[in-house]
Amino acid sequence: MADQNIPENELDPGANTQMFKAFVSETQPAAEPKFNGRVLAVVGAAVLLVIVVVLIAVL
């Protein structure tokens, strides 16, 4: 049976170890949030404005 012990200083013949290390060390860019603070503030202000207009119309 062939010797399965590969010294650390030699490359993996199948390159599986290097490929796995590259996959693990890859940094994926963080996904941007769908709504940032400014968008939420504008939407909140619009909703508040609609509520105020409705309340004034009812009174």
PDB file of N, CA, C and O in Angstrom, chain B, residues numbered from 101:
ATOM      1  N   MET B 101       0.854  -1.173   0.000  1.00  0.00           N
ATOM      2  CA  MET B 101       0.000   0.000   0.000  1.00  0.00           C
ATOM      3  C   MET B 101       0.901   1.236   0.000  1.00  0.00           C
ATOM      4  O   MET B 101       1.944   1.247   0.653  1.00  0.00           O
ATOM      5  N   ALA B 102       0.505   2.253  -0.717  1.00  0.00           N
ATOM      6  CA  ALA B 102       1.322   3.463  -0.831  1.00  0.00           C
ATOM      7  C   ALA B 102       1.293   4.249   0.468  1.00  0.00           C
ATOM      8  O   ALA B 102       0.317   4.216   1.218  1.00  0.00           O
ATOM      9  N   ASP B 103       2.369   4.945   0.710  1.00  0.00           N
ATOM     10  CA  ASP B 103       2.469   5.769   1.920  1.00  0.00           C
ATOM     11  C   ASP B 103       1.554   6.985   1.764  1.00  0.00           C
ATOM     12  O   ASP B 103       1.743   7.772   0.837  1.00  0.00           O
ATOM     13  N   GLN B 104       0.581   7.155   2.639  1.00  0.00           N
ATOM     14  CA  GLN B 104      -0.400   8.236   2.544  1.00  0.00           C
ATOM     15  C   GLN B 104       0.024   9.493   3.292  1.00  0.00           C
ATOM     16  O   GLN B 104      -0.674  10.505   3.241  1.00  0.00           O
ATOM     17  N   ASN B 105       1.157   9.443   3.986  1.00  0.00           N
ATOM     18  CA  ASN B 105       1.598  10.606   4.744  1.00  0.00           C
ATOM     19  C   ASN B 105       2.330  11.576   3.821  1.00  0.00           C
ATOM     20  O   ASN B 105       3.394  11.258   3.289  1.00  0.00           O
ATOM     21  N   ILE B 106       1.747  12.767   3.636  1.00  0.00           N
ATOM     22  CA  ILE B 106       2.353  13.784   2.783  1.00  0.00           C
ATOM     23  C   ILE B 106       3.018  14.805   3.693  1.00  0.00           C
ATOM     24  O   ILE B 106       2.361  15.364   4.571  1.00  0.00           O
ATOM     25  N   PRO B 107       4.300  15.057   3.502  1.00  0.00           N
ATOM     26  CA  PRO B 107       4.952  16.080   4.330  1.00  0.00           C
ATOM     27  C   PRO B 107       4.282  17.439   4.146  1.00  0.00           C
ATOM     28  O   PRO B 107       3.753  17.736   3.076  1.00  0.00           O
ATOM     29  N   GLU B 108       4.308  18.258   5.190  1.00  0.00           N
ATOM     30  CA  GLU B 108       3.621  19.557   5.144  1.00  0.00           C
ATOM     31  C   GLU B 108       4.181  20.493   4.089  1.00  0.00           C
ATOM     32  O   GLU B 108       3.451  21.332   3.563  1.00  0.00           O
ATOM     33  N   ASN B 109       5.458  20.365   3.770  1.00  0.00           N
ATOM     34  CA  ASN B 109       6.060  21.299   2.831  1.00  0.00           C
ATOM     35  C   ASN B 109       5.768  20.938   1.376  1.00  0.00           C
ATOM     36  O   ASN B 109       6.109  21.711   0.481  1.00  0.00           O
ATOM     37  N   GLU B 110       5.150  19.792   1.116  1.00  0.00           N
ATOM     38  CA  GLU B 110       4.788  19.409  -0.245  1.00  0.00           C
ATOM     39  C   GLU B 110       3.342  19.789  -0.519  1.00  0.00           C
ATOM     40  O   GLU B 110       2.500  19.790   0.379  1.00  0.00           O
ATOM     41  N   LEU B 111       3.073  20.109  -1.775  1.00  0.00           N
ATOM     42  CA  LEU B 111       1.707  20.451  -2.156  1.00  0.00           C
ATOM     43  C   LEU B 111       0.840  19.201  -2.207  1.00  0.00           C
ATOM     44  O   LEU B 111       1.319  18.106  -2.502  1.00  0.00           O
ATOM     45  N   ASP B 112      -0.415  19.379  -1.921  1.00  0.00           N
ATOM     46  CA  ASP B 112      -1.373  18.290  -2.004  1.00  0.00           C
ATOM     47  C   ASP B 112      -1.533  17.923  -3.482  1.00  0.00           C
ATOM     48  O   ASP B 112      -1.855  18.797  -4.287  1.00  0.00           O
ATOM     49  N   PRO B 113      -1.318  16.662  -3.863  1.00  0.00           N
ATOM     50  CA  PRO B 113      -1.397  16.291  -5.281  1.00  0.00           C
ATOM     51  C   PRO B 113      -2.750  16.596  -5.904  1.00  0.00           C
ATOM     52  O   PRO B 113      -2.816  16.986  -7.070  1.00  0.00           O
ATOM     53  N   GLY B 114      -3.815  16.429  -5.159  1.00  0.00           N
ATOM     54  CA  GLY B 114      -5.142  16.705  -5.695  1.00  0.00           C
ATOM     55  C   GLY B 114      -5.555  18.152  -5.531  1.00  0.00           C
ATOM     56  O   GLY B 114      -6.589  18.565  -6.058  1.00  0.00           O
ATOM     57  N   ALA B 115      -4.766  18.927  -4.810  1.00  0.00           N
ATOM     58  CA  ALA B 115      -5.029  20.342  -4.547  1.00  0.00           C
ATOM     59  C   ALA B 115      -6.323  20.556  -3.768  1.00  0.00           C
ATOM     60  O   ALA B 115      -6.832  21.676  -3.716  1.00  0.00           O
ATOM     61  N   ASN B 116      -6.853  19.513  -3.171  1.00  0.00           N
ATOM     62  CA  ASN B 116      -8.095  19.665  -2.418  1.00  0.00           C
ATOM     63  C   ASN B 116      -7.904  20.543  -1.193  1.00  0.00           C
ATOM     64  O   ASN B 116      -8.760  21.371  -0.880  1.00  0.00           O
ATOM     65  N   THR B 117      -6.797  20.371  -0.506  1.00  0.00           N
ATOM     66  CA  THR B 117      -6.557  21.158   0.702  1.00  0.00           C
ATOM     67  C   THR B 117      -6.425  22.633   0.362  1.00  0.00           C
ATOM     68  O   THR B 117      -7.005  23.480   1.041  1.00  0.00           O
ATOM     69  N   GLN B 118      -5.670  22.947  -0.682  1.00  0.00           N
ATOM     70  CA  GLN B 118      -5.496  24.345  -1.061  1.00  0.00           C
ATOM     71  C   GLN B 118      -6.820  24.949  -1.517  1.00  0.00           C
ATOM     72  O   GLN B 118      -7.125  26.098  -1.197  1.00  0.00           O
ATOM     73  N   MET B 119      -7.606  24.176  -2.264  1.00  0.00           N
ATOM     74  CA  MET B 119      -8.892  24.686  -2.730  1.00  0.00           C
ATOM     75  C   MET B 119      -9.831  24.935  -1.549  1.00  0.00           C
ATOM     76  O   MET B 119     -10.549  25.934  -1.525  1.00  0.00           O
ATOM     77  N   PHE B 120      -9.824  24.037  -0.582  1.00  0.00           N
ATOM     78  CA  PHE B 120     -10.674  24.218   0.589  1.00  0.00           C
ATOM     79  C   PHE B 120     -10.251  25.442   1.383  1.00  0.00           C
ATOM     80  O   PHE B 120     -11.094  26.230   1.812  1.00  0.00           O
ATOM     81  N   LYS B 121      -8.937  25.604   1.583  1.00  0.00           N
ATOM     82  CA  LYS B 121      -8.456  26.773   2.316  1.00  0.00           C
ATOM     83  C   LYS B 121      -8.816  28.061   1.592  1.00  0.00           C
ATOM     84  O   LYS B 121      -9.184  29.046   2.231  1.00  0.00           O
ATOM     85  N   ALA B 122      -8.716  28.066   0.268  1.00  0.00           N
ATOM     86  CA  ALA B 122      -9.085  29.252  -0.506  1.00  0.00           C
ATOM     87  C   ALA B 122     -10.572  29.529  -0.363  1.00  0.00           C
ATOM     88  O   ALA B 122     -10.974  30.686  -0.240  1.00  0.00           O
ATOM     89  N   PHE B 123     -11.393  28.487  -0.377  1.00  0.00           N
ATOM     90  CA  PHE B 123     -12.842  28.659  -0.233  1.00  0.00           C
ATOM     91  C   PHE B 123     -13.189  29.226   1.138  1.00  0.00           C
ATOM     92  O   PHE B 123     -14.023  30.124   1.255  1.00  0.00           O
ATOM     93  N   VAL B 124     -12.547  28.698   2.168  1.00  0.00           N
ATOM     94  CA  VAL B 124     -12.846  29.142   3.523  1.00  0.00           C
ATOM     95  C   VAL B 124     -12.375  30.567   3.754  1.00  0.00           C
ATOM     96  O   VAL B 124     -13.041  31.345   4.437  1.00  0.00           O
ATOM     97  N   SER B 125     -11.214  30.911   3.180  1.00  0.00           N
ATOM     98  CA  SER B 125     -10.658  32.237   3.435  1.00  0.00           C
ATOM     99  C   SER B 125     -11.262  33.323   2.562  1.00  0.00           C
ATOM    100  O   SER B 125     -10.986  34.503   2.778  1.00  0.00           O
ATOM    101  N   GLU B 126     -12.080  32.957   1.582  1.00  0.00           N
ATOM    102  CA  GLU B 126     -12.720  33.973   0.740  1.00  0.00           C
ATOM    103  C   GLU B 126     -13.627  34.834   1.602  1.00  0.00           C
ATOM    104  O   GLU B 126     -14.366  34.336   2.451  1.00  0.00           O
ATOM    105  N   THR B 127     -13.555  36.119   1.369  1.00  0.00           N
ATOM    106  CA  THR B 127     -14.454  37.016   2.085  1.00  0.00           C
ATOM    107  C   THR B 127     -15.504  37.490   1.111  1.00  0.00           C
ATOM    108  O   THR B 127     -15.202  38.133   0.106  1.00  0.00           O
ATOM    109  N   GLN B 128     -16.720  37.169   1.417  1.00  0.00           N
ATOM    110  CA  GLN B 128     -17.815  37.598   0.560  1.00  0.00           C
ATOM    111  C   GLN B 128     -18.266  38.979   1.023  1.00  0.00           C
ATOM    112  O   GLN B 128     -18.360  39.232   2.224  1.00  0.00           O
ATOM    113  N   PRO B 129     -18.542  39.863   0.084  1.00  0.00           N
ATOM    114  CA  PRO B 129     -18.984  41.200   0.475  1.00  0.00           C
ATOM    115  C   PRO B 129     -20.307  41.135   1.231  1.00  0.00           C
ATOM    116  O   PRO B 129     -21.200  40.356   0.897  1.00  0.00           O
ATOM    117  N   ALA B 130     -20.402  41.960   2.241  1.00  0.00           N
ATOM    118  CA  ALA B 130     -21.629  41.984   3.033  1.00  0.00           C
ATOM    119  C   ALA B 130     -22.772  42.538   2.185  1.00  0.00           C
ATOM    120  O   ALA B 130     -22.611  43.528   1.471  1.00  0.00           O
ATOM    121  N   ALA B 131     -23.901  41.897   2.275  1.00  0.00           N
ATOM    122  CA  ALA B 131     -25.063  42.357   1.523  1.00  0.00           C
ATOM    123  C   ALA B 131     -25.549  43.684   2.113  1.00  0.00           C
ATOM    124  O   ALA B 131     -25.648  43.847   3.329  1.00  0.00           O
ATOM    125  N   GLU B 132     -25.843  44.609   1.226  1.00  0.00           N
ATOM    126  CA  GLU B 132     -26.337  45.893   1.703  1.00  0.00           C
ATOM    127  C   GLU B 132     -27.767  45.724   2.216  1.00  0.00           C
ATOM    128  O   GLU B 132     -28.555  44.993   1.616  1.00  0.00           O
ATOM    129  N   PRO B 133     -28.105  46.386   3.305  1.00  0.00           N
ATOM    130  CA  PRO B 133     -29.475  46.277   3.797  1.00  0.00           C
ATOM    131  C   PRO B 133     -30.443  46.869   2.781  1.00  0.00           C
ATOM    132  O   PRO B 133     -30.121  47.838   2.093  1.00  0.00           O
ATOM    133  N   LYS B 134     -31.616  46.286   2.694  1.00  0.00           N
ATOM    134  CA  LYS B 134     -32.590  46.752   1.718  1.00  0.00           C
ATOM    135  C   LYS B 134     -33.080  48.160   2.049  1.00  0.00           C
ATOM    136  O   LYS B 134     -33.341  48.961   1.152  1.00  0.00           O
ATOM    137  N   PHE B 135     -33.202  48.449   3.326  1.00  0.00           N
ATOM    138  CA  PHE B 135     -33.661  49.775   3.739  1.00  0.00           C
ATOM    139  C   PHE B 135     -32.625  50.376   4.673  1.00  0.00           C
ATOM    140  O   PHE B 135     -32.291  49.786   5.701  1.00  0.00           O
ATOM    141  N   ASN B 136     -32.125  51.534   4.320  1.00  0.00           N
ATOM    142  CA  ASN B 136     -31.207  52.204   5.229  1.00  0.00           C
ATOM    143  C   ASN B 136     -32.002  53.206   6.058  1.00  0.00           C
ATOM    144  O   ASN B 136     -33.214  53.328   5.884  1.00  0.00           O
ATOM    145  N   GLY B 137     -31.347  53.907   6.937  1.00  0.00           N
ATOM    146  CA  GLY B 137     -32.025  54.823   7.847  1.00  0.00           C
ATOM    147  C   GLY B 137     -32.781  55.932   7.147  1.00  0.00           C
ATOM    148  O   GLY B 137     -33.876  56.306   7.568  1.00  0.00           O
ATOM    149  N   ARG B 138     -32.200  56.463   6.074  1.00  0.00           N
ATOM    150  CA  ARG B 138     -32.851  57.568   5.358  1.00  0.00           C
ATOM    151  C   ARG B 138     -34.163  57.118   4.723  1.00  0.00           C
ATOM    152  O   ARG B 138     -35.158  57.840   4.790  1.00  0.00           O
ATOM    153  N   VAL B 139     -34.179  55.946   4.115  1.00  0.00           N
ATOM    154  CA  VAL B 139     -35.398  55.442   3.476  1.00  0.00           C
ATOM    155  C   VAL B 139     -36.474  55.209   4.525  1.00  0.00           C
ATOM    156  O   VAL B 139     -37.636  55.554   4.312  1.00  0.00           O
ATOM    157  N   LEU B 140     -36.096  54.629   5.647  1.00  0.00           N
ATOM    158  CA  LEU B 140     -37.078  54.384   6.703  1.00  0.00           C
ATOM    159  C   LEU B 140     -37.622  55.698   7.259  1.00  0.00           C
ATOM    160  O   LEU B 140     -38.808  55.780   7.577  1.00  0.00           O
ATOM    161  N   ALA B 141     -36.790  56.719   7.382  1.00  0.00           N
ATOM    162  CA  ALA B 141     -37.245  58.013   7.881  1.00  0.00           C
ATOM    163  C   ALA B 141     -38.231  58.646   6.908  1.00  0.00           C
ATOM    164  O   ALA B 141     -39.239  59.210   7.333  1.00  0.00           O
ATOM    165  N   VAL B 142     -37.956  58.564   5.625  1.00  0.00           N
ATOM    166  CA  VAL B 142     -38.860  59.141   4.619  1.00  0.00           C
ATOM    167  C   VAL B 142     -40.195  58.407   4.616  1.00  0.00           C
ATOM    168  O   VAL B 142     -41.250  59.039   4.556  1.00  0.00           O
ATOM    169  N   VAL B 143     -40.156  57.090   4.678  1.00  0.00           N
ATOM    170  CA  VAL B 143     -41.389  56.303   4.702  1.00  0.00           C
ATOM    171  C   VAL B 143     -42.177  56.598   5.973  1.00  0.00           C
ATOM    172  O   VAL B 143     -43.398  56.743   5.924  1.00  0.00           O
ATOM    173  N   GLY B 144     -41.497  56.688   7.100  1.00  0.00           N
ATOM    174  CA  GLY B 144     -42.175  57.008   8.358  1.00  0.00           C
ATOM    175  C   GLY B 144     -42.801  58.386   8.326  1.00  0.00           C
ATOM    176  O   GLY B 144     -43.919  58.568   8.809  1.00  0.00           O
ATOM    177  N   ALA B 145     -42.103  59.357   7.768  1.00  0.00           N
ATOM    178  CA  ALA B 145     -42.651  60.712   7.652  1.00  0.00           C
ATOM    179  C   ALA B 145     -43.868  60.726   6.739  1.00  0.00           C
ATOM    180  O   ALA B 145     -44.847  61.414   7.031  1.00  0.00           O
ATOM    181  N   ALA B 146     -43.827  59.986   5.646  1.00  0.00           N
ATOM    182  CA  ALA B 146     -44.961  59.931   4.724  1.00  0.00           C
ATOM    183  C   ALA B 146     -46.177  59.304   5.396  1.00  0.00           C
ATOM    184  O   ALA B 146     -47.298  59.788   5.243  1.00  0.00           O
ATOM    185  N   VAL B 147     -45.950  58.226   6.139  1.00  0.00           N
ATOM    186  CA  VAL B 147     -47.064  57.574   6.850  1.00  0.00           C
ATOM    187  C   VAL B 147     -47.648  58.525   7.893  1.00  0.00           C
ATOM    188  O   VAL B 147     -48.867  58.629   8.028  1.00  0.00           O
ATOM    189  N   LEU B 148     -46.789  59.210   8.623  1.00  0.00           N
ATOM    190  CA  LEU B 148     -47.256  60.166   9.623  1.00  0.00           C
ATOM    191  C   LEU B 148     -48.047  61.293   8.971  1.00  0.00           C
ATOM    192  O   LEU B 148     -49.070  61.723   9.504  1.00  0.00           O
ATOM    193  N   LEU B 149     -47.582  61.771   7.827  1.00  0.00           N
ATOM    194  CA  LEU B 149     -48.286  62.836   7.114  1.00  0.00           C
ATOM    195  C   LEU B 149     -49.667  62.372   6.664  1.00  0.00           C
ATOM    196  O   LEU B 149     -50.639  63.120   6.778  1.00  0.00           O
ATOM    197  N   VAL B 150     -49.762  61.160   6.160  1.00  0.00           N
ATOM    198  CA  VAL B 150     -51.061  60.619   5.740  1.00  0.00           C
ATOM    199  C   VAL B 150     -51.998  60.508   6.936  1.00  0.00           C
ATOM    200  O   VAL B 150     -53.178  60.840   6.823  1.00  0.00           O
ATOM    201  N   ILE B 151     -51.501  60.053   8.068  1.00  0.00           N
ATOM    202  CA  ILE B 151     -52.339  59.929   9.268  1.00  0.00           C
ATOM    203  C   ILE B 151     -52.840  61.297   9.713  1.00  0.00           C
ATOM    204  O   ILE B 151     -54.013  61.438  10.058  1.00  0.00           O
ATOM    205  N   VAL B 152     -51.973  62.304   9.712  1.00  0.00           N
ATOM    206  CA  VAL B 152     -52.371  63.654  10.118  1.00  0.00           C
ATOM    207  C   VAL B 152     -53.425  64.201   9.164  1.00  0.00           C
ATOM    208  O   VAL B 152     -54.403  64.801   9.609  1.00  0.00           O
ATOM    209  N   VAL B 153     -53.242  64.004   7.858  1.00  0.00           N
ATOM    210  CA  VAL B 153     -54.213  64.497   6.869  1.00  0.00           C
ATOM    211  C   VAL B 153     -55.559  63.815   7.070  1.00  0.00           C
ATOM    212  O   VAL B 153     -56.598  64.471   6.998  1.00  0.00           O
ATOM    213  N   VAL B 154     -55.557  62.521   7.317  1.00  0.00           N
ATOM    214  CA  VAL B 154     -56.805  61.783   7.537  1.00  0.00           C
ATOM    215  C   VAL B 154     -57.487  62.278   8.803  1.00  0.00           C
ATOM    216  O   VAL B 154     -58.704  62.459   8.812  1.00  0.00           O
ATOM    217  N   LEU B 155     -56.732  62.498   9.865  1.00  0.00           N
ATOM    218  CA  LEU B 155     -57.328  62.973  11.113  1.00  0.00           C
ATOM    219  C   LEU B 155     -57.923  64.386  10.947  1.00  0.00           C
ATOM    220  O   LEU B 155     -58.989  64.679  11.489  1.00  0.00           O
ATOM    221  N   ILE B 156     -57.238  65.242  10.206  1.00  0.00           N
ATOM    222  CA  ILE B 156     -57.765  66.596   9.978  1.00  0.00           C
ATOM    223  C   ILE B 156     -59.018  66.534   9.125  1.00  0.00           C
ATOM    224  O   ILE B 156     -59.955  67.299   9.352  1.00  0.00           O
ATOM    225  N   ALA B 157     -59.055  65.635   8.144  1.00  0.00           N
ATOM    226  CA  ALA B 157     -60.237  65.507   7.271  1.00  0.00           C
ATOM    227  C   ALA B 157     -61.435  64.974   8.051  1.00  0.00           C
ATOM    228  O   ALA B 157     -62.570  65.368   7.783  1.00  0.00           O
ATOM    229  N   VAL B 158     -61.197  64.088   9.006  1.00  0.00           N
ATOM    230  CA  VAL B 158     -62.294  63.493   9.784  1.00  0.00           C
ATOM    231  C   VAL B 158     -62.840  64.505  10.783  1.00  0.00           C
ATOM    232  O   VAL B 158     -64.047  64.541  11.020  1.00  0.00           O
ATOM    233  N   LEU B 159     -61.990  65.312  11.364  1.00  0.00           N
ATOM    234  CA  LEU B 159     -62.443  66.291  12.350  1.00  0.00           C
ATOM    235  C   LEU B 159     -62.979  67.450  11.610  1.00  0.00           C
ATOM    236  O   LEU B 159     -63.428  68.419  12.222  1.00  0.00           O
TER     237      LEU B 159
END
